[in-house]
């Protein structure tokens, strides 16, 4: 299985260090790639910004990948539910891509192309912190699938 994390913007050092730790751990289970695209900070409106960033994310989407977008209006998944989904996606033997938008979210054109919309819950998170949470949850999902002791859930 191969997973690509597409994200708008670069992480500041503290977030980068946390993300790198989980990326390294995920690398023991599968090939994991992070792709950062530039923010559209000069776009005249938020809608134009989201559209431009969606185009950049779309251009980096691996061919044939199942796309999962992080979205406020998505479905919240428990760690166990994410693990089940990761297991199913692994069985499909297709590339998997998670997309995290910038501070103004993801354009509807990209959300409409997603196989799933995942919400991290009702709290508002900085997109940098959301990225660390997503990578940690992916790592946690694979430890659940492998029966490793990292996850101390139910």
BALOBA-1460 file (C-alpha; in Angstrom, 3 decimals):
// residues 154
<rec num="1" residu="x" x="0.000" y="0.000" z="0.000"/>
<rec num="2" residu="x" x="1.140" y="3.517" z="-0.735"/>
<rec num="3" residu="x" x="-0.254" y="6.617" z="0.978"/>
<rec num="4" residu="x" x="0.286" y="10.210" z="-0.077"/>
<rec num="5" residu="x" x="-0.541" y="13.111" z="2.197"/>
<rec num="6" residu="x" x="-1.262" y="16.223" z="0.148"/>
<rec num="7" residu="x" x="-1.181" y="19.430" z="2.153"/>
<rec num="8" residu="x" x="-1.336" y="23.144" z="1.542"/>
<rec num="9" residu="x" x="1.578" y="25.031" z="3.090"/>
<rec num="10" residu="x" x="4.742" y="24.155" z="4.921"/>
<rec num="11" residu="x" x="4.928" y="23.163" z="8.561"/>
<rec num="12" residu="x" x="6.744" y="25.299" z="11.107"/>
<rec num="13" residu="x" x="9.621" y="23.498" z="12.887"/>
<rec num="14" residu="x" x="7.741" y="22.213" z="15.964"/>
<rec num="15" residu="x" x="4.939" y="20.758" z="13.832"/>
<rec num="16" residu="x" x="7.479" y="19.441" z="11.308"/>
<rec num="17" residu="x" x="9.327" y="17.553" z="14.051"/>
<rec num="18" residu="x" x="6.131" y="15.964" z="15.369"/>
<rec num="19" residu="x" x="4.963" y="15.045" z="11.874"/>
<rec num="20" residu="x" x="8.366" y="13.589" z="10.941"/>
<rec num="21" residu="x" x="8.271" y="11.292" z="13.968"/>
<rec num="22" residu="x" x="4.986" y="9.720" z="12.858"/>
<rec num="23" residu="x" x="6.006" y="9.617" z="9.194"/>
<rec num="24" residu="x" x="9.089" y="7.635" z="10.230"/>
<rec num="25" residu="x" x="6.919" y="5.233" z="12.223"/>
<rec num="26" residu="x" x="4.433" y="4.810" z="9.364"/>
<rec num="27" residu="x" x="7.370" y="4.006" z="7.087"/>
<rec num="28" residu="x" x="7.770" y="0.694" z="8.912"/>
<rec num="29" residu="x" x="4.352" y="-0.361" z="7.610"/>
<rec num="30" residu="x" x="4.157" y="1.079" z="4.090"/>
<rec num="31" residu="x" x="5.390" y="3.711" z="1.689"/>
<rec num="32" residu="x" x="4.227" y="7.134" z="2.878"/>
<rec num="33" residu="x" x="4.875" y="10.369" z="1.020"/>
<rec num="34" residu="x" x="4.114" y="13.940" z="1.980"/>
<rec num="35" residu="x" x="3.523" y="16.514" z="-0.739"/>
<rec num="36" residu="x" x="3.274" y="20.176" z="0.153"/>
<rec num="37" residu="x" x="1.794" y="22.706" z="-2.245"/>
<rec num="38" residu="x" x="2.094" y="26.465" z="-2.004"/>
<rec num="39" residu="x" x="-0.685" y="28.516" z="-0.436"/>
<rec num="40" residu="x" x="-2.608" y="30.817" z="-2.755"/>
<rec num="41" residu="x" x="-2.148" y="33.849" z="-0.526"/>
<rec num="42" residu="x" x="-2.479" y="36.412" z="-3.318"/>
<rec num="43" residu="x" x="-5.843" y="35.190" z="-4.578"/>
<rec num="44" residu="x" x="-8.401" y="38.033" z="-4.536"/>
<rec num="45" residu="x" x="-11.091" y="36.099" z="-2.596"/>
<rec num="46" residu="x" x="-11.296" y="33.084" z="-0.299"/>
<rec num="47" residu="x" x="-13.196" y="31.187" z="-2.997"/>
<rec num="48" residu="x" x="-10.440" y="31.914" z="-5.512"/>
<rec num="49" residu="x" x="-7.840" y="30.886" z="-2.934"/>
<rec num="50" residu="x" x="-9.570" y="27.553" z="-2.287"/>
<rec num="51" residu="x" x="-9.982" y="26.912" z="-6.028"/>
<rec num="52" residu="x" x="-6.318" y="27.651" z="-6.765"/>
<rec num="53" residu="x" x="-5.120" y="25.450" z="-3.909"/>
<rec num="54" residu="x" x="-7.484" y="22.648" z="-4.994"/>
<rec num="55" residu="x" x="-5.927" y="22.778" z="-8.443"/>
<rec num="56" residu="x" x="-2.466" y="22.465" z="-6.945"/>
<rec num="57" residu="x" x="-3.536" y="19.527" z="-4.766"/>
<rec num="58" residu="x" x="-5.299" y="17.824" z="-7.693"/>
<rec num="59" residu="x" x="-2.178" y="18.143" z="-9.865"/>
<rec num="60" residu="x" x="-0.164" y="16.174" z="-7.293"/>
<rec num="61" residu="x" x="-2.742" y="13.434" z="-6.729"/>
<rec num="62" residu="x" x="-1.261" y="10.024" z="-7.630"/>
<rec num="63" residu="x" x="-2.963" y="8.410" z="-10.655"/>
<rec num="64" residu="x" x="-5.787" y="6.071" z="-9.661"/>
<rec num="65" residu="x" x="-5.620" y="7.069" z="-6.003"/>
<rec num="66" residu="x" x="-8.564" y="6.884" z="-3.644"/>
<rec num="67" residu="x" x="-8.940" y="10.435" z="-2.332"/>
<rec num="68" residu="x" x="-9.914" y="11.274" z="1.245"/>
<rec num="69" residu="x" x="-10.387" y="14.964" z="2.021"/>
<rec num="70" residu="x" x="-10.252" y="16.460" z="5.479"/>
<rec num="71" residu="x" x="-13.357" y="18.604" z="5.821"/>
<rec num="72" residu="x" x="-15.340" y="20.266" z="8.568"/>
<rec num="73" residu="x" x="-18.533" y="18.743" z="7.161"/>
<rec num="74" residu="x" x="-16.995" y="15.294" z="6.905"/>
<rec num="75" residu="x" x="-17.720" y="12.263" z="9.039"/>
<rec num="76" residu="x" x="-15.779" y="11.940" z="12.289"/>
<rec num="77" residu="x" x="-14.071" y="8.547" z="12.574"/>
<rec num="78" residu="x" x="-12.832" y="6.864" z="15.702"/>
<rec num="79" residu="x" x="-9.317" y="5.445" z="15.547"/>
<rec num="80" residu="x" x="-10.833" y="1.984" z="15.209"/>
<rec num="81" residu="x" x="-13.031" y="3.109" z="12.292"/>
<rec num="82" residu="x" x="-10.035" y="4.644" z="10.540"/>
<rec num="83" residu="x" x="-8.164" y="1.352" z="11.045"/>
<rec num="84" residu="x" x="-11.056" y="-0.577" z="9.452"/>
<rec num="85" residu="x" x="-11.093" y="1.817" z="6.510"/>
<rec num="86" residu="x" x="-7.306" y="1.595" z="6.115"/>
<rec num="87" residu="x" x="-7.642" y="-2.190" z="6.095"/>
<rec num="88" residu="x" x="-10.275" y="-2.059" z="3.334"/>
<rec num="89" residu="x" x="-8.263" y="0.428" z="1.287"/>
<rec num="90" residu="x" x="-5.186" y="-1.762" z="1.684"/>
<rec num="91" residu="x" x="-7.147" y="-4.727" z="0.290"/>
<rec num="92" residu="x" x="-8.141" y="-2.653" z="-2.744"/>
<rec num="93" residu="x" x="-4.415" y="-2.336" z="-3.573"/>
<rec num="94" residu="x" x="-4.805" y="1.187" z="-4.917"/>
<rec num="95" residu="x" x="-2.833" y="4.253" z="-3.890"/>
<rec num="96" residu="x" x="-4.508" y="6.258" z="-1.145"/>
<rec num="97" residu="x" x="-4.284" y="10.032" z="-0.781"/>
<rec num="98" residu="x" x="-5.355" y="12.268" z="2.077"/>
<rec num="99" residu="x" x="-5.789" y="15.973" z="1.275"/>
<rec num="100" residu="x" x="-5.563" y="18.751" z="3.842"/>
<rec num="101" residu="x" x="-6.449" y="22.226" z="2.682"/>
<rec num="102" residu="x" x="-5.059" y="25.515" z="3.852"/>
<rec num="103" residu="x" x="-6.486" y="27.827" z="6.454"/>
<rec num="104" residu="x" x="-9.625" y="28.482" z="4.380"/>
<rec num="105" residu="x" x="-10.398" y="24.802" z="3.744"/>
<rec num="106" residu="x" x="-10.764" y="22.753" z="0.553"/>
<rec num="107" residu="x" x="-12.691" y="23.813" z="-2.527"/>
<rec num="108" residu="x" x="-15.920" y="21.965" z="-3.277"/>
<rec num="109" residu="x" x="-14.522" y="20.839" z="-6.645"/>
<rec num="110" residu="x" x="-11.953" y="18.680" z="-4.855"/>
<rec num="111" residu="x" x="-14.318" y="17.639" z="-2.060"/>
<rec num="112" residu="x" x="-16.752" y="16.398" z="-4.714"/>
<rec num="113" residu="x" x="-14.055" y="14.136" z="-6.170"/>
<rec num="114" residu="x" x="-13.281" y="12.538" z="-2.800"/>
<rec num="115" residu="x" x="-14.271" y="8.970" z="-1.964"/>
<rec num="116" residu="x" x="-14.672" y="10.091" z="1.662"/>
<rec num="117" residu="x" x="-14.693" y="13.251" z="3.744"/>
<rec num="118" residu="x" x="-13.083" y="12.901" z="7.151"/>
<rec num="119" residu="x" x="-13.698" y="15.368" z="9.975"/>
<rec num="120" residu="x" x="-11.413" y="15.548" z="12.974"/>
<rec num="121" residu="x" x="-14.378" y="16.739" z="15.019"/>
<rec num="122" residu="x" x="-16.182" y="19.966" z="15.806"/>
<rec num="123" residu="x" x="-13.196" y="21.789" z="17.314"/>
<rec num="124" residu="x" x="-11.365" y="24.285" z="15.131"/>
<rec num="125" residu="x" x="-7.712" y="23.309" z="14.669"/>
<rec num="126" residu="x" x="-4.902" y="25.137" z="12.908"/>
<rec num="127" residu="x" x="-4.289" y="23.248" z="9.659"/>
<rec num="128" residu="x" x="-0.707" y="22.537" z="10.783"/>
<rec num="129" residu="x" x="-1.923" y="20.809" z="13.933"/>
<rec num="130" residu="x" x="-4.609" y="18.965" z="11.977"/>
<rec num="131" residu="x" x="-1.840" y="17.576" z="9.764"/>
<rec num="132" residu="x" x="0.038" y="16.185" z="12.761"/>
<rec num="133" residu="x" x="-3.196" y="14.636" z="14.074"/>
<rec num="134" residu="x" x="-3.929" y="13.025" z="10.696"/>
<rec num="135" residu="x" x="-0.452" y="11.485" z="10.457"/>
<rec num="136" residu="x" x="-0.644" y="10.224" z="14.041"/>
<rec num="137" residu="x" x="-4.075" y="8.705" z="13.406"/>
<rec num="138" residu="x" x="-2.829" y="6.938" z="10.277"/>
<rec num="139" residu="x" x="0.036" y="5.505" z="12.304"/>
<rec num="140" residu="x" x="-2.376" y="4.521" z="15.084"/>
<rec num="141" residu="x" x="-4.678" y="2.863" z="12.549"/>
<rec num="142" residu="x" x="-1.906" y="0.613" z="11.307"/>
<rec num="143" residu="x" x="-0.861" y="-0.323" z="14.845"/>
<rec num="144" residu="x" x="-4.489" y="-1.316" z="15.519"/>
<rec num="145" residu="x" x="-4.526" y="-3.480" z="12.378"/>
<rec num="146" residu="x" x="-1.290" y="-5.168" z="13.443"/>
<rec num="147" residu="x" x="-2.404" y="-5.640" z="17.055"/>
<rec num="148" residu="x" x="0.507" y="-3.602" z="18.400"/>
<rec num="149" residu="x" x="0.265" y="-2.181" z="21.935"/>
<rec num="150" residu="x" x="0.492" y="1.517" z="20.882"/>
<rec num="151" residu="x" x="-3.279" y="1.954" z="20.854"/>
<rec num="152" residu="x" x="-4.743" y="1.785" z="24.315"/>
<rec num="153" residu="x" x="-8.386" y="2.229" z="23.293"/>
<rec num="154" residu="x" x="-11.273" y="0.126" z="24.429"/>
